[in-house]
Amino acid sequence: MKKMLIIAGFLYFAICTGQYLEKTIWLYDSFPRLGEPYVALHNPTTNRMYVAGWQDIQVYDAGLLQKHAFLGYQAEWVAASRCPNVNRIYFSADDGVLAVFDDRADTVVALHFNVTSRPWSLAYSATSQRLYVADWGNHWVVAVDARSGAVLDTVGLHGTADRLVWDSFRNRMLCTGQRWSERDPVQVVDCATHSVAEIPGTGRSTDVVLHPEGDRLYCLGVDSARTRNVIRMVDADSLVVYDSLVLPTSDDWGDDGRLILHPAAGRIYACWLDELTDGRGPWSRMQDTMVVIDLVSDTVVGLIGLPEGYWQHSFAINDSNPKLYLTSLVCESLVVIGPDDSIVATLPLVDEYKAIEWNSVDNTIYVPYCDTMWVIDCSTDSIIHKEDYRGFDVRALQWNRLGNKLYMFDYGTIAALDAGDTIAKRIPVWSHPWPLAYYPDLNKLYLHKSGKMAVFDCTSDSVVKALDFSLTLGGDGFIIPGMPKMYVPARYSTAIFDLTTDSLMAVGSWQRQNFIYNFNNSLVYAYRGGSVLAIDPSEDVTRAEIHLPANTRSADVDMGRNLLYCLLIHGFGPIYVVDCDSHVIVDSISLPPGTTYNGLVMLDEVDKLYVFGWGRTTVIDCASHEVVKNLERGRGLGIHDPRSGRFWLSDRDCVYVLDSSSDSVVAEFDAEINNLALDSVSGRVYGGREKALYVFRDTLTGVSEGRTDVLKKAGRIPATVIRGLLSLSGGVKADLLDISGRRVMELEPGHNDIRHVAPGVYFVREEGPRGQGSKGSARELAGCASRVRRVVIQK
């Protein structure tokens, strides 16, 4: 039996898997308010930008500024890490959630809860194919399998965990402590054995970077007297501090330092935060001076004076020019630092930018802020685009089976999505239209607002008739099965509408808002007050009236036994059972105490009655009228898919899937969804939320994983600077690999045009004996310069 139900309520908590989410469609290329965009990440393979902030994670085409997908989970996303060889992007939220994003399909493939209490920093080991998560405020790092997302190990540290840096030369994680800790040296986690060692003499270090050649570390902290900022230089093999560099910090020093490594410029930029108090509370102030360290001489070569103000640690590095971009919190500007370590431009923006990213494909900088996206041309350091995204607020959904279309209702527009899930047409209508009912026999959709009604032809996607009644219509229309007739609830009566002529036939004397059809006796049961009416739709007359102790909130029919189940308005039970032959109460079913129930649904195929309450779902066996199961899950508006036997339920911030065969929740997904619609042909479920449309599928579809041959970066392979053409001598064939080991292009003997390749560091892997690629460890590759060599591509 095919049914669609509307259920209202709340779901108090959700444990998401997200495995049913197929895709998310952004309407009118909208960019809904992100809150505070904190993380930005660019994927040069697809030229897409990932922006995460206080409300959700958003994906859009970096060139076209068109939205592709978003997560929608209400969390404060604080960190991200891209794993190119497994086509995954990991996002961590301040509430302990780890999201796994497929960067090819733009879908969330998993959501992991309680991976650690506050996953603040992420780093990916391409060698081990593991993601390492540092826990804010605690003494451990969690190792996660990058392919499955499973937690492999929890590594205990000797101090607090803050930032993680992957040492690709030795496959280990460098972990720094947090600024308030008295003694947190840099710690080293071996990614193969998960053994932990600390670097002596680096106490109270808040940031660490690895030299591009991999031979030494730079650890930023404070001296023992906590009066000066110090960079300690560490031999990367022996982990011994061999030198220290005291930084000029005027009369101030900061206890939350940051290092910005800029390999293309041959520089390290050091900056730090101070804790200030202005009578209202503590504030973090970025020092007005940045210290510039040369990577060749390891000496301070300059100071950069920044505009006065409170600064955020938001920056982007441009390797092609090279330049450094910094955003300001109060100064409402973006500062561009050129290759000569001077400020070459200051661009006016707005305040509180926390996410900024360089697009190596287009050589542009993207700065998202709430509803606005700024695009900056790095060649001219000028703003070339400012996009204000205006969204489509999805208030209701209606699926059209005949035309294989989905209709979305905004405050004054109907949007029709075609089979390709793209907006094929926008139809302006009056303010706040609402769908009454869909009549498949004539492929018509009926809309209303107060006393107005419109007839919408779904073949031409146009309003073909508009009616204005003296009645105040409200509620959903009910089309009588097998008859061209519709009942529409009104304030004090019911409008009877002829679907053939699209005209008002009569006004029924009964005042009801809900209707159920019983195929056994061809009667319509209408309820609203303290009684249920049995109406004969052939003559529109009342055949019987069943009086109940209170108003009926929800009802449904057991077709096999010809019984009517009625849940009363207070929602505490019992459920009254009415015999539809005699129209008398024959039984009552007690409900478990402590829960307010909002609706019920009878499923003939499993012979069960589902009663949905706040924080609980109760399952009743219809043969014995006994409670057989209680699920600690709430309920919201939802639908039933008869093909899969599953309920899709939502309470505005979570969608969960209830399987009727096992009476268990088989999937959950956090999303603010206001309404749901079922595509009964393909089995898809559409969920609307303001400016986005979720598309769910009823079965988990596997995504094939392409296996990538990952190059372990060699130690000190000499680099060659190349522009335009890359030449290979003799009959050698080779592959050009990026820094993660992904093959960018195949190289042929002779000259290869590489002008389309983004500037950066790459490796040329020549074919070995019998056409086999070079193999071996990073140390072995280091000694095979004739087979693996490093190149720097410049424009």
Solvent accessible surface area in square Angstrom, and as a share of the most:
residue,aa,sasa,rsa
1,M,83,0.37
2,K,162,0.69
3,K,40,0.17
4,M,116,0.52
5,L,22,0.11
6,I,127,0.64
7,I,7,0.04
8,A,75,0.58
9,G,19,0.18
10,F,101,0.42
11,L,9,0.05
12,Y,150,0.57
13,F,106,0.44
14,A,18,0.14
15,I,92,0.46
16,C,2,0.01
17,T,56,0.32
18,G,1,0.01
19,Q,49,0.22
20,Y,16,0.06
21,L,5,0.02
22,E,43,0.19
23,K,63,0.27
24,T,4,0.03
25,I,23,0.12
26,W,15,0.05
27,L,0,0.00
28,Y,58,0.22
29,D,58,0.30
30,S,0,0.00
31,F,1,0.00
32,P,8,0.05
33,R,136,0.50
34,L,1,0.00
35,G,14,0.13
36,E,74,0.33
37,P,1,0.01
38,Y,79,0.30
39,V,18,0.10
40,A,19,0.14
41,L,22,0.11
42,H,15,0.07
43,N,1,0.00
44,P,54,0.34
45,T,74,0.43
46,T,48,0.28
47,N,28,0.15
48,R,50,0.18
49,M,1,0.00
50,Y,0,0.00
51,V,0,0.00
52,A,0,0.00
53,G,0,0.00
54,W,129,0.45
55,Q,37,0.16
56,D,1,0.01
57,I,0,0.00
58,Q,0,0.00
59,V,0,0.00
60,Y,1,0.00
61,D,28,0.15
62,A,1,0.01
63,G,45,0.43
64,L,122,0.61
65,L,16,0.08
66,Q,76,0.34
67,K,14,0.06
68,H,59,0.26
69,A,3,0.02
70,F,2,0.01
71,L,0,0.00
72,G,1,0.01
73,Y,23,0.09
74,Q,69,0.31
75,A,8,0.06
76,E,72,0.32
77,W,0,0.00
78,V,11,0.07
79,A,13,0.10
80,A,24,0.18
81,S,14,0.09
82,R,51,0.19
83,C,0,0.00
84,P,17,0.11
85,N,2,0.01
86,V,0,0.00
87,N,33,0.17
88,R,15,0.06
89,I,0,0.00
90,Y,0,0.00
91,F,0,0.00
92,S,0,0.00
93,A,0,0.00
94,D,32,0.17
95,D,79,0.41
96,G,1,0.01
97,V,2,0.01
98,L,0,0.00
99,A,0,0.00
100,V,4,0.02
101,F,1,0.01
102,D,0,0.00
103,D,2,0.01
104,R,95,0.35
105,A,50,0.39
106,D,10,0.05
107,T,14,0.08
108,V,4,0.02
109,V,45,0.26
110,A,20,0.15
111,L,8,0.04
112,H,45,0.20
113,F,51,0.21
114,N,130,0.67
115,V,15,0.09
116,T,9,0.05
117,S,63,0.41
118,R,89,0.32
119,P,0,0.00
120,W,60,0.21
121,S,15,0.10
122,L,17,0.09
123,A,9,0.07
124,Y,20,0.07
125,S,0,0.00
126,A,9,0.07
127,T,47,0.27
128,S,30,0.20
129,Q,48,0.21
130,R,61,0.22
131,L,0,0.00
132,Y,0,0.00
133,V,0,0.00
134,A,0,0.00
135,D,0,0.00
136,W,53,0.19
137,G,38,0.37
138,N,39,0.20
139,H,87,0.39
140,W,86,0.30
141,V,0,0.00
142,V,2,0.01
143,A,0,0.00
144,V,0,0.00
145,D,40,0.21
146,A,0,0.00
147,R,83,0.30
148,S,74,0.47
149,G,2,0.02
150,A,49,0.38
151,V,74,0.43
152,L,85,0.42
153,D,57,0.30
154,T,76,0.44
155,V,6,0.04
156,G,49,0.47
157,L,16,0.08
158,H,108,0.48
159,G,3,0.02
160,T,13,0.08
161,A,0,0.00
162,D,6,0.03
163,R,58,0.21
164,L,14,0.07
165,V,38,0.22
166,W,57,0.20
167,D,0,0.00
168,S,10,0.06
169,F,29,0.12
170,R,53,0.19
171,N,23,0.12
172,R,25,0.09
173,M,0,0.00
174,L,0,0.00
175,C,0,0.00
176,T,0,0.00
177,G,1,0.01
178,Q,3,0.02
179,R,56,0.20
180,W,134,0.47
181,S,15,0.10
182,E,126,0.56
183,R,152,0.55
184,D,5,0.03
185,P,4,0.02
186,V,0,0.00
187,Q,0,0.00
188,V,10,0.06
189,V,0,0.00
190,D,50,0.26
191,C,0,0.00
192,A,76,0.59
193,T,99,0.57
194,H,27,0.12
195,S,66,0.42
196,V,35,0.20
197,A,47,0.36
198,E,47,0.21
199,I,0,0.00
200,P,90,0.56
201,G,53,0.51
202,T,0,0.00
203,G,25,0.24
204,R,18,0.06
205,S,1,0.01
206,T,6,0.03
207,D,11,0.06
208,V,0,0.00
209,V,16,0.09
210,L,20,0.10
211,H,16,0.07
212,P,48,0.30
213,E,53,0.24
214,G,2,0.02
215,D,29,0.15
216,R,36,0.13
217,L,0,0.00
218,Y,1,0.00
219,C,0,0.00
220,L,1,0.00
221,G,3,0.02
222,V,5,0.03
223,D,35,0.18
224,S,119,0.77
225,A,70,0.54
226,R,83,0.30
227,T,76,0.44
228,R,98,0.36
229,N,1,0.01
230,V,8,0.05
231,I,0,0.00
232,R,32,0.12
233,M,4,0.02
234,V,0,0.00
235,D,51,0.27
236,A,0,0.00
237,D,92,0.48
238,S,67,0.43
239,L,29,0.14
240,V,85,0.49
241,V,42,0.24
242,Y,112,0.43
243,D,71,0.37
244,S,56,0.36
245,L,31,0.16
246,V,90,0.51
247,L,1,0.01
248,P,56,0.35
249,T,8,0.05
250,S,93,0.60
251,D,142,0.74
252,D,61,0.32
253,W,75,0.26
254,G,0,0.00
255,D,26,0.14
256,D,9,0.05
257,G,2,0.02
258,R,30,0.11
259,L,11,0.05
260,I,3,0.02
261,L,41,0.20
262,H,2,0.01
263,P,63,0.40
264,A,54,0.42
265,A,23,0.18
266,G,21,0.20
267,R,50,0.18
268,I,0,0.00
269,Y,3,0.01
270,A,0,0.00
271,C,1,0.00
272,W,2,0.01
273,L,16,0.08
274,D,14,0.07
275,E,82,0.37
276,L,60,0.30
277,T,108,0.63
278,D,69,0.36
279,G,77,0.74
280,R,193,0.71
281,G,21,0.20
282,P,104,0.66
283,W,103,0.36
284,S,43,0.28
285,R,47,0.17
286,M,2,0.01
287,Q,14,0.06
288,D,43,0.22
289,T,42,0.24
290,M,0,0.00
291,V,0,0.00
292,V,0,0.00
293,I,1,0.00
294,D,23,0.12
295,L,8,0.04
296,V,135,0.78
297,S,61,0.39
298,D,24,0.13
299,T,63,0.36
300,V,47,0.27
301,V,73,0.42
302,G,21,0.20
303,L,98,0.49
304,I,6,0.03
305,G,55,0.53
306,L,13,0.06
307,P,46,0.29
308,E,147,0.66
309,G,12,0.12
310,Y,67,0.26
311,W,5,0.02
312,Q,45,0.20
313,H,57,0.25
314,S,8,0.05
315,F,78,0.33
316,A,6,0.04
317,I,39,0.20
318,N,0,0.00
319,D,52,0.27
320,S,33,0.21
321,N,54,0.28
322,P,24,0.15
323,K,23,0.10
324,L,1,0.00
325,Y,0,0.00
326,L,3,0.02
327,T,0,0.00
328,S,0,0.00
329,L,32,0.16
330,V,84,0.48
331,C,44,0.26
332,E,86,0.39
333,S,10,0.06
334,L,0,0.00
335,V,0,0.00
336,V,0,0.00
337,I,1,0.00
338,G,1,0.01
339,P,73,0.46
340,D,103,0.53
341,D,23,0.12
342,S,46,0.30
343,I,63,0.32
344,V,73,0.42
345,A,22,0.17
346,T,74,0.43
347,L,18,0.09
348,P,96,0.61
349,L,13,0.07
350,V,54,0.31
351,D,46,0.24
352,E,66,0.30
353,Y,1,0.00
354,K,37,0.16
355,A,3,0.02
356,I,11,0.05
357,E,42,0.19
358,W,27,0.09
359,N,0,0.00
360,S,20,0.13
361,V,73,0.42
362,D,62,0.32
363,N,38,0.19
364,T,10,0.06
365,I,0,0.00
366,Y,6,0.02
367,V,0,0.00
368,P,1,0.01
369,Y,51,0.20
370,C,10,0.06
371,D,52,0.27
372,T,20,0.12
373,M,0,0.00
374,W,22,0.08
375,V,8,0.05
376,I,0,0.00
377,D,31,0.16
378,C,0,0.00
379,S,75,0.49
380,T,90,0.53
381,D,18,0.09
382,S,44,0.28
383,I,58,0.30
384,I,97,0.49
385,H,67,0.30
386,K,108,0.46
387,E,50,0.22
388,D,69,0.36
389,Y,11,0.04
390,R,187,0.68
391,G,28,0.27
392,F,0,0.00
393,D,40,0.20
394,V,1,0.00
395,R,55,0.20
396,A,5,0.04
397,L,17,0.08
398,Q,38,0.17
399,W,26,0.09
400,N,0,0.00
401,R,115,0.42
402,L,92,0.46
403,G,33,0.32
404,N,70,0.36
405,K,30,0.13
406,L,4,0.02
407,Y,0,0.00
408,M,0,0.00
409,F,0,0.00
410,D,22,0.11
411,Y,97,0.37
412,G,27,0.26
413,T,32,0.18
414,I,0,0.00
415,A,0,0.00
416,A,0,0.00
417,L,1,0.00
418,D,51,0.27
419,A,72,0.55
420,G,51,0.49
421,D,9,0.05
422,T,79,0.46
423,I,48,0.25
424,A,66,0.51
425,K,85,0.36
426,R,140,0.51
427,I,13,0.07
428,P,110,0.69
429,V,28,0.16
430,W,53,0.19
431,S,55,0.36
432,H,77,0.35
433,P,0,0.00
434,W,91,0.32
435,P,15,0.09
436,L,7,0.04
437,A,13,0.10
438,Y,33,0.13
439,Y,18,0.07
440,P,49,0.31
441,D,108,0.56
442,L,81,0.40
443,N,18,0.09
444,K,34,0.14
445,L,0,0.00
446,Y,0,0.00
447,L,0,0.00
448,H,16,0.07
449,K,75,0.32
450,S,63,0.41
451,G,13,0.12
452,K,94,0.40
453,M,1,0.01
454,A,0,0.00
455,V,0,0.00
456,F,0,0.00
457,D,29,0.15
458,C,1,0.01
459,T,104,0.61
460,S,56,0.36
461,D,13,0.06
462,S,39,0.25
463,V,58,0.33
464,V,83,0.48
465,K,74,0.31
466,A,76,0.59
467,L,37,0.19
468,D,112,0.58
469,F,33,0.14
470,S,120,0.77
471,L,37,0.18
472,T,56,0.33
473,L,8,0.04
474,G,26,0.25
475,G,40,0.39
476,D,71,0.37
477,G,13,0.12
478,F,40,0.17
479,I,35,0.18
480,I,1,0.01
481,P,46,0.29
482,G,88,0.85
483,M,52,0.23
484,P,62,0.39
485,K,14,0.06
486,M,0,0.00
487,Y,0,0.00
488,V,0,0.00
489,P,1,0.01
490,A,6,0.05
491,R,136,0.50
492,Y,165,0.63
493,S,14,0.09
494,T,0,0.00
495,A,1,0.01
496,I,4,0.02
497,F,1,0.00
498,D,30,0.16
499,L,0,0.00
500,T,87,0.51
501,T,80,0.47
502,D,9,0.05
503,S,43,0.28
504,L,62,0.31
505,M,92,0.41
506,A,48,0.37
507,V,71,0.41
508,G,6,0.05
509,S,110,0.71
510,W,18,0.06
511,Q,62,0.27
512,R,29,0.11
513,Q,78,0.35
514,N,58,0.30
515,F,21,0.09
516,I,25,0.13
517,Y,30,0.12
518,N,0,0.00
519,F,129,0.54
520,N,77,0.40
521,N,44,0.23
522,S,58,0.37
523,L,21,0.10
524,V,0,0.00
525,Y,0,0.00
526,A,0,0.00
527,Y,15,0.06
528,R,86,0.31
529,G,23,0.22
530,G,31,0.30
531,S,9,0.06
532,V,0,0.00
533,L,14,0.07
534,A,0,0.00
535,I,0,0.00
536,D,23,0.12
537,P,4,0.03
538,S,74,0.48
539,E,110,0.50
540,D,31,0.16
541,V,57,0.32
542,T,64,0.37
543,R,126,0.46
544,A,23,0.18
545,E,84,0.38
546,I,5,0.03
547,H,130,0.58
548,L,16,0.08
549,P,93,0.59
550,A,28,0.22
551,N,67,0.34
552,T,5,0.03
553,R,76,0.28
554,S,15,0.09
555,A,8,0.07
556,D,16,0.08
557,V,1,0.00
558,D,1,0.01
559,M,38,0.17
560,G,75,0.72
561,R,97,0.35
562,N,19,0.10
563,L,21,0.10
564,L,0,0.00
565,Y,1,0.00
566,C,0,0.00
567,L,0,0.00
568,L,3,0.02
569,I,75,0.38
570,H,74,0.33
571,G,0,0.00
572,F,122,0.51
573,G,13,0.13
574,P,41,0.26
575,I,0,0.00
576,Y,38,0.15
577,V,0,0.00
578,V,0,0.00
579,D,36,0.19
580,C,3,0.02
581,D,114,0.59
582,S,65,0.42
583,H,32,0.14
584,V,78,0.45
585,I,69,0.35
586,V,79,0.46
587,D,59,0.31
588,S,56,0.36
589,I,5,0.03
590,S,88,0.57
591,L,17,0.09
592,P,27,0.17
593,P,119,0.75
594,G,84,0.80
595,T,10,0.06
596,T,43,0.25
597,Y,0,0.00
598,N,21,0.11
599,G,4,0.04
600,L,8,0.04
601,V,6,0.04
602,M,1,0.00
603,L,1,0.00
604,D,46,0.24
605,E,85,0.38
606,V,44,0.25
607,D,43,0.22
608,K,38,0.16
609,L,0,0.00
610,Y,0,0.00
611,V,0,0.00
612,F,0,0.00
613,G,0,0.00
614,W,98,0.34
615,G,20,0.19
616,R,45,0.16
617,T,0,0.00
618,T,0,0.00
619,V,0,0.00
620,I,0,0.00
621,D,42,0.22
622,C,1,0.01
623,A,72,0.55
624,S,58,0.38
625,H,35,0.16
626,E,110,0.49
627,V,55,0.31
628,V,80,0.46
629,K,75,0.32
630,N,63,0.32
631,L,22,0.11
632,E,104,0.47
633,R,45,0.17
634,G,0,0.00
635,R,2,0.01
636,G,0,0.00
637,L,34,0.17
638,G,0,0.00
639,I,1,0.00
640,H,0,0.00
641,D,0,0.00
642,P,35,0.22
643,R,132,0.48
644,S,36,0.23
645,G,12,0.11
646,R,46,0.17
647,F,0,0.00
648,W,1,0.00
649,L,0,0.00
650,S,0,0.00
651,D,7,0.04
652,R,140,0.51
653,D,68,0.35
654,C,1,0.01
655,V,2,0.01
656,Y,1,0.00
657,V,3,0.01
658,L,1,0.00
659,D,14,0.07
660,S,3,0.02
661,S,91,0.59
662,S,60,0.38
663,D,8,0.04
664,S,37,0.24
665,V,39,0.23
666,V,49,0.28
667,A,5,0.04
668,E,6,0.03
669,F,6,0.02
670,D,17,0.09
671,A,1,0.01
672,E,55,0.25
673,I,0,0.00
674,N,33,0.17
675,N,19,0.10
676,L,12,0.06
677,A,4,0.03
678,L,13,0.06
679,D,6,0.03
680,S,31,0.20
681,V,96,0.55
682,S,56,0.36
683,G,0,0.00
684,R,61,0.22
685,V,0,0.00
686,Y,11,0.04
687,G,0,0.00
688,G,0,0.00
689,R,13,0.05
690,E,65,0.29
691,K,53,0.22
692,A,1,0.01
693,L,0,0.00
694,Y,0,0.00
695,V,0,0.00
696,F,1,0.00
697,R,41,0.15
698,D,16,0.08
699,T,85,0.49
700,L,108,0.54
701,T,79,0.46
702,G,70,0.67
703,V,66,0.38
704,S,92,0.60
705,E,64,0.29
706,G,41,0.40
707,R,213,0.78
708,T,36,0.21
709,D,84,0.44
710,V,33,0.19
711,L,12,0.06
712,K,84,0.35
713,K,34,0.14
714,A,4,0.03
715,G,13,0.12
716,R,153,0.56
717,I,2,0.01
718,P,92,0.58
719,A,48,0.37
720,T,65,0.38
721,V,83,0.47
722,I,18,0.09
723,R,151,0.55
724,G,20,0.19
725,L,94,0.47
726,L,2,0.01
727,S,57,0.37
728,L,10,0.05
729,S,96,0.62
730,G,67,0.64
731,G,71,0.68
732,V,55,0.32
733,K,100,0.43
734,A,3,0.03
735,D,15,0.08
736,L,0,0.00
737,L,1,0.01
738,D,25,0.13
739,I,92,0.47
740,S,21,0.14
741,G,1,0.01
742,R,64,0.23
743,R,127,0.46
744,V,44,0.25
745,M,39,0.17
746,E,96,0.43
747,L,0,0.00
748,E,84,0.38
749,P,55,0.35
750,G,30,0.29
751,H,141,0.63
752,N,11,0.06
753,D,63,0.32
754,I,1,0.01
755,R,167,0.61
756,H,133,0.59
757,V,5,0.03
758,A,22,0.17
759,P,14,0.09
760,G,16,0.16
761,V,50,0.29
762,Y,19,0.07
763,F,5,0.02
764,V,0,0.00
765,R,27,0.10
766,E,31,0.14
767,E,69,0.31
768,G,13,0.13
769,P,98,0.62
770,R,234,0.85
771,G,50,0.48
772,Q,102,0.45
773,G,24,0.23
774,S,11,0.07
775,K,158,0.67
776,G,37,0.36
777,S,48,0.31
778,A,13,0.10
779,R,139,0.51
780,E,101,0.45
781,L,5,0.03
782,A,33,0.25
783,G,69,0.66
784,C,38,0.23
785,A,45,0.35
786,S,87,0.56
787,R,78,0.29
788,V,0,0.00
789,R,55,0.20
790,R,38,0.14
791,V,0,0.00
792,V,31,0.18
793,I,4,0.02
794,Q,64,0.28
795,K,133,0.56
